[in-house]
Amino acid sequence: MRVIDTSIAARDGYPLSASVFGDPGDCKRAIVVSSATAVARQYYRHYAAALAEAGYAVVTYDYRGIGGSAPATLKGMPARMRDWGLLDMQAVVDWALQSTGRKQVCLVGHSVGGQVAGLLENSDAVRAMLTVSAQSGHWRLQGGAQRISVAFHVHVTFPLMVKAVGYMPWSWFGSAEDLPPGVALEWARWCRDRRYLLGDESLPLERYARFTAPVLAYSIEDDQWGTARSVDAMMSAYANVERHHLQPADFGLQQLGHFGFFRRNASSAWQPGIDWLDAQN
């Protein structure tokens, strides 16, 4: 499998670390894989390789402030979560179009990667999008004890830790990447809003209505963060959505949760989505 690491300039020139799987010069189409919050691009390498084996050129990348796109220190880094869509994802889509010479690309968005895709300026360049657990982050829409956890973090942990440390040291609490201060605070504010990011009128929300490419949106039965109702709430912003609710047992799996879909041991769950992407071409 051909894999090349490269750097892609965001719309404002910020350097983004990226990996390209397959051959952009000889492919069905390019697919841009956009990560979940605080997840580095390497997490998607097995899934990206499977897409490349299916004939696609696949680009994974790190948002500014994450993984290979993080500076030496996150303190004082002038980044917001909206920049991940408006500046970073937009530039990677542009790069994929130029590299393949095609007029359209496909998208795969995990969590925030599917949430902010509707902010793309040139959504007519998107042929189709597959989303996994791309949910409204409003705390009331989460399941079980996750509701209390999210409410506490977005009202207390994020604001206090950013004030005390200068960024959100999420790695202190688990395996996630740390977040730039502006990203953490904007995300927390969205999660406190009943409409999540769709309630932020400073965003170009009118672009969601122009995103008319077909969307296959997955929710997962044991995902307490991306419950079916939270995915429904976020996907209501898109015009052309097909919803599937996945049961881990249908793929011979005991669990998937919010992050398990992209792990190598969940490869049995990938083929239906690949078949769907093939059908859109």
KEKE-3310 file (N, C-alpha, C; in steps of 0.2 Angstrom, whole numbers, plus 5000, padded with zeros to 4 digits):
npx = (5004:5003:5008:5010:5017:5013:5012:4999:4994:4983:4968:4972:4986:4991:5001:4996:4998:4997:4992:4993:4984:4986:4985:4983:4983:4978:4964:4947:4941:4945:4945:4942:4946:4940:4944:4938:4935:4950:4957:4970:4977:4982:4975:4965:4971:4970:4957:4958:4967:4960:4950:4958:4962:4951:4951:4951:4959:4965:4964:4970:4971:4978:4969:4972:4983:4982:4989:5001:5000:5001:5008:5023:5019:5003:4998:4991:4988:4980:4967:4951:4937:4929:4938:4943:4934:4931:4944:4954:4948:4942:4953:4960:4951:4951:4965:4964:4955:4963:4974:4969:4963:4950:4933:4925:4925:4924:4918:4922:4917:4920:4912:4915:4920:4910:4901:4905:4906:4896:4899:4907:4914:4913:4903:4898:4907:4908:4904:4898:4895:4900:4895:4900:4894:4891:4886:4875:4882:4876:4873:4862:4857:4864:4868:4863:4875:4883:4878:4878:4892:4896:4890:4896:4909:4908:4903:4911:4924:4931:4931:4938:4950:4956:4958:4967:4978:4980:4977:4967:4970:4968:4973:4977:4966:4964:4966:4965:4970:4977:4969:4969:4966:4956:4949:4944:4936:4926:4920:4915:4906:4897:4892:4884:4873:4857:4855:4867:4881:4873:4866:4875:4876:4886:4892:4893:4880:4870:4876:4874:4862:4865:4872:4870:4874:4872:4871:4876:4872:4878:4873:4877:4872:4878:4884:4885:4888:4886:4872:4857:4847:4854:4862:4852:4848:4859:4860:4849:4852:4857:4852:4850:4849:4852:4849:4857:4856:4868:4870:4882:4882:4878:4889:4896:4902:4906:4906:4906:4904:4909:4921:4925:4922:4932:4942:4954:4949:4936:4933:4924:4913:4914:4912:4899:4897:4908:4903:4891:4897:4904:4892:4888:4896)
npy = (4994:5010:5024:5041:5054:5071:5089:5100:5116:5126:5136:5148:5147:5140:5126:5109:5093:5078:5062:5052:5039:5027:5031:5046:5050:5039:5033:5029:5040:5054:5053:5062:5060:5065:5069:5064:5075:5080:5068:5060:5059:5046:5037:5033:5025:5012:5010:5020:5013:5002:5009:5014:5001:4998:5006:5020:5036:5042:5054:5058:5069:5080:5091:5109:5111:5098:5082:5079:5092:5101:5115:5118:5122:5124:5134:5150:5148:5154:5148:5142:5130:5131:5134:5122:5117:5128:5133:5122:5109:5113:5117:5105:5098:5106:5103:5089:5089:5096:5087:5075:5080:5080:5085:5083:5077:5063:5063:5057:5058:5059:5061:5077:5079:5076:5085:5099:5099:5104:5118:5120:5130:5127:5116:5110:5103:5091:5075:5064:5060:5051:5049:5045:5044:5058:5069:5080:5090:5094:5093:5088:5078:5067:5050:5040:5040:5048:5060:5068:5068:5075:5088:5092:5094:5103:5114:5116:5109:5112:5127:5130:5123:5128:5141:5139:5132:5136:5130:5116:5102:5088:5076:5073:5066:5055:5046:5055:5069:5085:5101:5116:5132:5141:5132:5123:5131:5136:5124:5120:5130:5128:5115:5118:5125:5122:5120:5117:5119:5124:5134:5145:5160:5167:5159:5154:5148:5146:5139:5125:5122:5122:5111:5098:5086:5068:5060:5048:5043:5037:5031:5023:5009:5007:5019:5031:5044:5048:5047:5040:5050:5062:5061:5062:5075:5083:5079:5085:5097:5095:5092:5080:5066:5049:5038:5027:5015:5007:4991:4983:4969:4964:4964:4955:4959:4964:4977:4994:5008:5026:5027:5015:5011:5013:5006:4993:4980:4981:4980:4972:4980:4989:4987:4989:5003:5007:5001:5009:5021:5018:5016:5029:5035)
npz = (5000:4995:5004:5008:5017:5020:5018:5020:5015:5025:5022:5027:5027:5037:5041:5038:5044:5034:5027:5013:5005:4993:4975:4969:4956:4949:4952:4958:4964:4975:4993:5007:5023:5038:5055:5072:5086:5094:5090:5082:5065:5062:5068:5059:5050:5046:5041:5031:5023:5019:5011:5001:4995:4989:4979:4979:4981:4996:5009:5024:5038:5051:5061:5064:5078:5083:5084:5072:5067:5077:5087:5096:5108:5115:5121:5120:5107:5092:5088:5083:5085:5073:5064:5060:5050:5041:5037:5038:5034:5022:5014:5013:5005:4993:4990:4987:4976:4967:4966:4961:4949:4948:4948:4959:4976:4988:5005:5022:5038:5054:5069:5074:5062:5053:5057:5054:5041:5033:5033:5023:5009:4996:4993:4982:4977:4983:4981:4988:5006:5020:5036:5053:5068:5069:5078:5087:5099:5110:5128:5133:5124:5125:5130:5145:5158:5152:5149:5160:5162:5151:5152:5164:5160:5150:5156:5167:5168:5155:5154:5166:5166:5154:5158:5169:5164:5151:5140:5134:5143:5138:5138:5150:5156:5149:5133:5123:5112:5117:5117:5108:5117:5112:5103:5113:5121:5112:5107:5120:5122:5111:5115:5126:5120:5115:5102:5097:5087:5077:5083:5083:5077:5071:5062:5045:5042:5032:5023:5025:5019:5006:5004:4996:4993:4993:5009:5020:5035:5050:5066:5081:5091:5104:5107:5118:5117:5104:5102:5094:5094:5095:5084:5074:5077:5073:5059:5054:5049:5036:5019:5012:5017:5022:5035:5045:5058:5068:5074:5084:5085:5073:5065:5071:5082:5099:5104:5099:5101:5102:5096:5091:5077:5068:5071:5068:5071:5068:5055:5048:5048:5038:5025:5020:5019:5011:4999:4997:4995:4983:4975:4973:4964)
capx = (5000:5007:5006:5015:5016:5014:5010:4995:4993:4976:4966:4976:4993:4994:5003:4993:5001:4992:4994:4989:4984:4984:4988:4979:4983:4975:4959:4940:4939:4948:4941:4945:4943:4940:4944:4934:4939:4956:4960:4975:4975:4985:4969:4961:4975:4968:4951:4960:4970:4954:4947:4963:4962:4944:4952:4951:4965:4962:4968:4969:4975:4977:4967:4977:4983:4981:4994:5007:4998:5001:5014:5027:5015:4996:4996:4990:4987:4974:4963:4944:4935:4926:4944:4944:4930:4932:4951:4957:4945:4941:4960:4961:4946:4954:4971:4962:4953:4969:4979:4966:4961:4943:4929:4922:4928:4919:4920:4921:4917:4919:4910:4915:4922:4904:4897:4907:4907:4891:4902:4912:4912:4912:4900:4896:4913:4907:4900:4894:4898:4898:4897:4900:4893:4892:4881:4874:4886:4872:4874:4855:4855:4869:4864:4865:4879:4887:4874:4881:4899:4897:4887:4901:4915:4908:4901:4916:4931:4935:4933:4943:4957:4959:4960:4972:4983:4982:4974:4963:4975:4963:4978:4977:4960:4963:4971:4964:4975:4976:4965:4970:4961:4950:4945:4940:4931:4921:4917:4911:4900:4892:4889:4879:4868:4852:4856:4874:4884:4868:4864:4880:4874:4892:4895:4890:4875:4867:4880:4871:4856:4868:4876:4865:4876:4869:4874:4874:4874:4878:4873:4879:4868:4881:4887:4882:4890:4883:4865:4853:4843:4859:4864:4847:4848:4864:4859:4843:4855:4858:4846:4849:4852:4850:4851:4857:4858:4871:4871:4888:4881:4876:4895:4900:4906:4903:4905:4909:4905:4910:4927:4927:4920:4938:4948:4955:4945:4929:4933:4918:4908:4916:4910:4892:4899:4912:4898:4887:4902:4904:4886:4887:4901)
capy = (5000:5017:5029:5046:5059:5077:5094:5104:5123:5128:5142:5154:5146:5136:5119:5103:5086:5074:5056:5050:5032:5026:5035:5051:5050:5033:5031:5031:5047:5055:5053:5065:5058:5071:5066:5067:5080:5077:5062:5061:5055:5039:5032:5031:5023:5005:5012:5023:5008:4998:5013:5014:4995:4998:5010:5027:5040:5044:5059:5059:5075:5083:5098:5113:5110:5091:5078:5082:5099:5105:5118:5116:5123:5126:5140:5156:5147:5157:5143:5140:5124:5133:5134:5115:5116:5134:5134:5116:5104:5117:5117:5098:5096:5109:5099:5083:5090:5098:5082:5070:5083:5078:5091:5081:5072:5061:5064:5053:5062:5056:5065:5084:5079:5076:5091:5105:5098:5109:5124:5121:5135:5124:5110:5107:5099:5085:5070:5061:5060:5046:5051:5041:5047:5065:5071:5087:5089:5097:5088:5085:5073:5062:5045:5038:5044:5053:5067:5071:5070:5081:5094:5095:5096:5109:5120:5117:5107:5115:5134:5131:5121:5133:5147:5138:5129:5140:5126:5110:5096:5082:5070:5071:5063:5049:5045:5060:5074:5091:5105:5123:5135:5143:5126:5120:5135:5136:5118:5119:5134:5125:5110:5121:5127:5117:5119:5115:5124:5127:5140:5150:5164:5170:5154:5154:5142:5146:5134:5119:5121:5121:5105:5094:5079:5062:5059:5042:5045:5031:5031:5016:5008:5007:5025:5035:5051:5050:5043:5041:5057:5067:5061:5065:5083:5086:5078:5089:5102:5093:5092:5074:5061:5043:5037:5020:5014:5001:4986:4980:4962:4963:4963:4950:4963:4965:4984:4999:5015:5032:5027:5008:5009:5014:5001:4987:4974:4982:4980:4969:4985:4994:4986:4992:5010:5007:4999:5015:5026:5016:5017:5036:5036)
capz = (5000:4995:5009:5008:5022:5016:5022:5016:5018:5026:5019:5030:5026:5042:5039:5041:5042:5031:5024:5007:5004:4986:4970:4967:4948:4946:4957:4957:4966:4981:4999:5013:5030:5043:5061:5077:5090:5098:5087:5077:5059:5062:5071:5054:5045:5044:5037:5025:5018:5016:5006:4995:4992:4985:4972:4981:4984:5003:5012:5031:5040:5057:5061:5067:5085:5084:5081:5068:5066:5084:5088:5102:5114:5113:5125:5116:5100:5090:5084:5085:5082:5067:5059:5057:5044:5037:5035:5037:5029:5015:5011:5011:4999:4988:4988:4984:4969:4962:4965:4957:4943:4947:4950:4965:4981:4993:5012:5027:5043:5061:5074:5072:5055:5049:5059:5051:5033:5030:5032:5017:5005:4989:4994:4976:4975:4987:4978:4994:5012:5025:5043:5058:5075:5068:5082:5090:5105:5116:5133:5135:5119:5126:5134:5151:5163:5147:5149:5166:5161:5146:5156:5169:5157:5146:5160:5172:5167:5150:5156:5172:5164:5150:5162:5174:5161:5145:5135:5137:5143:5138:5138:5157:5158:5144:5128:5118:5111:5120:5113:5109:5121:5108:5101:5118:5123:5107:5108:5126:5121:5107:5118:5130:5117:5113:5094:5096:5083:5073:5086:5083:5071:5068:5057:5039:5043:5026:5018:5026:5015:5000:5004:4994:4991:4997:5015:5024:5042:5055:5073:5084:5097:5111:5107:5122:5115:5098:5102:5088:5093:5094:5077:5070:5078:5069:5052:5052:5045:5029:5015:5008:5022:5023:5041:5047:5065:5068:5080:5084:5084:5066:5062:5075:5087:5105:5105:5094:5105:5098:5092:5088:5070:5064:5073:5063:5073:5066:5048:5046:5048:5034:5018:5017:5018:5004:4994:4996:4991:4976:4971:4972:4959)
cpx = (5004:5004:5012:5012:5017:5012:5005:4993:4985:4975:4970:4983:4995:4995:5000:4996:4995:4996:4990:4990:4982:4987:4982:4978:4980:4970:4952:4939:4943:4943:4945:4942:4945:4939:4939:4938:4944:4958:4964:4974:4977:4979:4965:4965:4973:4962:4953:4963:4965:4951:4951:4963:4956:4945:4952:4958:4962:4967:4966:4973:4973:4975:4973:4977:4982:4986:5000:5006:4998:5008:5018:5023:5008:4994:4996:4989:4980:4970:4956:4942:4932:4932:4945:4940:4931:4939:4954:4954:4944:4948:4961:4957:4949:4960:4969:4959:4959:4973:4976:4964:4953:4939:4925:4926:4922:4922:4918:4922:4916:4918:4910:4917:4916:4899:4898:4907:4902:4893:4906:4909:4910:4909:4898:4902:4913:4902:4895:4898:4895:4900:4896:4899:4894:4886:4880:4878:4882:4872:4867:4854:4860:4865:4867:4869:4883:4884:4877:4888:4900:4895:4893:4907:4914:4906:4907:4923:4935:4936:4938:4950:4960:4962:4966:4979:4985:4979:4970:4968:4971:4967:4978:4972:4959:4968:4970:4969:4972:4972:4968:4965:4955:4946:4941:4935:4925:4917:4912:4905:4895:4888:4884:4873:4863:4853:4863:4877:4879:4865:4869:4879:4880:4895:4891:4885:4871:4870:4877:4866:4859:4872:4871:4867:4873:4874:4872:4877:4873:4877:4874:4875:4871:4885:4883:4883:4886:4876:4861:4849:4848:4862:4858:4846:4853:4863:4853:4846:4856:4852:4845:4852:4848:4853:4851:4859:4861:4871:4877:4887:4880:4883:4900:4904:4902:4901:4908:4910:4906:4916:4929:4926:4927:4943:4948:4951:4938:4928:4927:4912:4909:4913:4904:4893:4903:4907:4894:4891:4903:4898:4885:4892:4898)
cpy = (5006:5022:5035:5052:5066:5083:5098:5111:5124:5134:5148:5153:5141:5129:5114:5097:5082:5068:5054:5043:5031:5031:5040:5052:5044:5030:5032:5038:5048:5055:5057:5063:5063:5068:5068:5072:5077:5070:5063:5057:5048:5034:5029:5027:5016:5006:5015:5018:5004:5002:5013:5007:4994:5003:5017:5030:5043:5048:5059:5065:5076:5090:5102:5112:5103:5087:5081:5090:5104:5109:5115:5117:5126:5132:5146:5154:5150:5153:5142:5133:5125:5133:5127:5114:5122:5134:5127:5111:5107:5116:5110:5096:5099:5105:5093:5084:5092:5091:5076:5073:5082:5085:5089:5076:5069:5062:5058:5057:5059:5061:5073:5084:5079:5082:5097:5105:5103:5116:5125:5126:5132:5117:5106:5103:5092:5081:5066:5061:5054:5048:5045:5044:5054:5068:5078:5085:5092:5091:5084:5079:5067:5056:5043:5043:5049:5060:5071:5073:5075:5087:5097:5097:5102:5115:5121:5116:5111:5123:5134:5129:5125:5139:5146:5136:5133:5136:5120:5104:5090:5076:5068:5066:5056:5049:5050:5065:5081:5096:5112:5127:5138:5138:5124:5124:5136:5130:5118:5124:5131:5119:5112:5124:5121:5115:5117:5120:5127:5133:5146:5154:5167:5165:5155:5148:5141:5141:5127:5117:5120:5115:5100:5087:5074:5061:5052:5043:5039:5034:5024:5015:5009:5014:5030:5043:5053:5046:5044:5048:5062:5067:5064:5073:5086:5085:5082:5095:5101:5091:5085:5068:5055:5040:5029:5019:5007:4997:4982:4972:4960:4962:4959:4953:4964:4973:4988:5006:5020:5031:5020:5007:5009:5010:4995:4981:4975:4982:4977:4974:4990:4993:4989:5000:5011:5005:5005:5020:5024:5017:5025:5039:5034)
cpz = (5000:5000:5009:5013:5019:5021:5017:5019:5019:5022:5021:5030:5032:5040:5042:5039:5040:5028:5018:5005:4997:4981:4968:4959:4945:4952:4955:4958:4973:4987:5004:5019:5035:5050:5066:5081:5094:5096:5082:5071:5059:5064:5065:5048:5042:5039:5031:5020:5015:5010:5000:4992:4988:4979:4973:4983:4991:5006:5020:5033:5048:5057:5065:5075:5087:5081:5078:5066:5072:5084:5094:5108:5112:5117:5120:5109:5098:5085:5087:5082:5074:5061:5056:5051:5039:5034:5033:5032:5022:5011:5008:5005:4993:4985:4985:4977:4965:4961:4961:4950:4942:4950:4957:4969:4985:5000:5017:5034:5050:5066:5072:5064:5050:5051:5055:5044:5030:5030:5026:5012:4998:4990:4988:4974:4979:4983:4983:5000:5017:5031:5048:5065:5074:5072:5084:5097:5111:5122:5134:5130:5120:5130:5140:5155:5158:5148:5155:5165:5156:5149:5160:5165:5153:5150:5165:5170:5161:5152:5161:5170:5159:5153:5166:5170:5154:5139:5138:5137:5144:5139:5146:5160:5153:5139:5122:5118:5115:5115:5114:5113:5117:5105:5107:5121:5118:5107:5114:5125:5117:5111:5124:5127:5114:5106:5092:5092:5078:5076:5086:5076:5068:5063:5051:5038:5037:5022:5019:5021:5008:4999:5003:4992:4996:5003:5018:5031:5047:5062:5075:5090:5103:5111:5112:5121:5109:5098:5096:5088:5093:5087:5072:5071:5073:5061:5050:5048:5038:5025:5012:5012:5022:5030:5042:5054:5066:5074:5079:5083:5077:5062:5066:5080:5094:5107:5100:5098:5100:5094:5089:5081:5066:5066:5068:5065:5071:5059:5045:5045:5042:5027:5015:5016:5012:4998:4992:4993:4984:4972:4970:4966:4952)
residu = (MET:ARG:VAL:ILE:ASP:THR:SER:ILE:ALA:ALA:ARG:ASP:GLY:TYR:PRO:LEU:SER:ALA:SER:VAL:PHE:GLY:ASP:PRO:GLY:ASP:CYS:LYS:ARG:ALA:ILE:VAL:VAL:SER:SER:ALA:THR:ALA:VAL:ALA:ARG:GLN:TYR:TYR:ARG:HIS:TYR:ALA:ALA:ALA:LEU:ALA:GLU:ALA:GLY:TYR:ALA:VAL:VAL:THR:TYR:ASP:TYR:ARG:GLY:ILE:GLY:GLY:SER:ALA:PRO:ALA:THR:LEU:LYS:GLY:MET:PRO:ALA:ARG:MET:ARG:ASP:TRP:GLY:LEU:LEU:ASP:MET:GLN:ALA:VAL:VAL:ASP:TRP:ALA:LEU:GLN:SER:THR:GLY:ARG:LYS:GLN:VAL:CYS:LEU:VAL:GLY:HIS:SER:VAL:GLY:GLY:GLN:VAL:ALA:GLY:LEU:LEU:GLU:ASN:SER:ASP:ALA:VAL:ARG:ALA:MET:LEU:THR:VAL:SER:ALA:GLN:SER:GLY:HIS:TRP:ARG:LEU:GLN:GLY:GLY:ALA:GLN:ARG:ILE:SER:VAL:ALA:PHE:HIS:VAL:HIS:VAL:THR:PHE:PRO:LEU:MET:VAL:LYS:ALA:VAL:GLY:TYR:MET:PRO:TRP:SER:TRP:PHE:GLY:SER:ALA:GLU:ASP:LEU:PRO:PRO:GLY:VAL:ALA:LEU:GLU:TRP:ALA:ARG:TRP:CYS:ARG:ASP:ARG:ARG:TYR:LEU:LEU:GLY:ASP:GLU:SER:LEU:PRO:LEU:GLU:ARG:TYR:ALA:ARG:PHE:THR:ALA:PRO:VAL:LEU:ALA:TYR:SER:ILE:GLU:ASP:ASP:GLN:TRP:GLY:THR:ALA:ARG:SER:VAL:ASP:ALA:MET:MET:SER:ALA:TYR:ALA:ASN:VAL:GLU:ARG:HIS:HIS:LEU:GLN:PRO:ALA:ASP:PHE:GLY:LEU:GLN:GLN:LEU:GLY:HIS:PHE:GLY:PHE:PHE:ARG:ARG:ASN:ALA:SER:SER:ALA:TRP:GLN:PRO:GLY:ILE:ASP:TRP:LEU:ASP:ALA:GLN:ASN)
# end
